[in-house]
Amino acid sequence: MLLDFHTHTTASDGALSPAQLLARARERQIALLAITDHDTVAGYRSLLAPGERRPGDPQLVAGTELSCRWSGTTVHVVGLGMDCEHPAMREAMDTLATARDERGRKIAQRLEALGFTGALAGAQARAGDSQLGRPDFAAWMVAQGHVGDHNEAFDRYLGQGKTGDVKAFWPELATVTGWIVAAGGVAVIAHPLQYKFTRMKLRRLVTDFVAAGGRALEVLSGRQAPDQVAQLARLAAEFDLEVSVGSDFHRDGPYSVPPGVAVPRLAGLRGVWERWSGGAVPFTEGGAR
């Protein structure tokens, strides 16, 4: 059985529309699916409209991936199963949309100082109704012929440490976690090893996360070695946390994995999916996909 509690669509920085992602999930016979677009629930909500669901579709779980700051680093917290209409979630969406808009303007100012005139309007046109982000600036730069492809845009102008790498004024970890909890959701630390913290610093992150009401840790994210899954499973057990799994799917590519992951052996740990599946889910050795 395949599950996926971490996916993205065109509502943020994914390549597939919510309907296309749902169709892909249907094809792959995914049982439970959360669309967790960055700082928005628009992707998930679009699939609640009449006529959007078909026989064989996975059970949908409300989701989002919220940006926040902890110890000077941008950290992502996935929210699952929350009430998207709750005042706390409305506050979250408004706050983060403002932060993204301010960051977009700063990125555009820096790019225009390099001679890329019209960067903001171009990126906004690319984003449309989606959240404005660096991929939109990259897409605009490719379309204008400023760079050859998306990777070159990030390598030269938008990636870490480059001119367009603007740190947004994200809210603090405790604030973001509190929004999810107040809306009745489960807060999950997304891809914990991606931050490249030392083990001691990662434990401090989890300690603060739990103190803020966090309840789960993502132990499998995309392509991940079995020993890393085991490391995170031990950390989850130490803090009595539930565990989550996801592909972190954005688009098809040579280094990406398709939507849907098989649950690895996680003896003695409770999966977040048990909240919606009504019981245990068959595991696969190593979480092979």
Secondary structure, 3 states (H helix, E strand, C coil): CEEECCECCCCCCCCCCHHHHHHHHHHCCEEEEECCCECCCHHHHHCCCCCCCCCCCCEEECEEEEEEEECCEEEEEEEECCCCCCHHHHHHHHHHHHHHHHHHHHHHHHHHHCCCCCHHHHHHHHHCCCCCCHHHHHHHHHHCCCCCCHHHHHHHHHCCCCCCCCCCCCCEHHHHHHHHHHCCCEEEECCHHHHCCCHHHHHHHHHHHHHCCCCEEEEEECCCCHHHHHHHHHHHHHCCCEEEEECCECCCCCCCCCCCEEECCCCCCCECCHHHHCCCCCECHHHCC
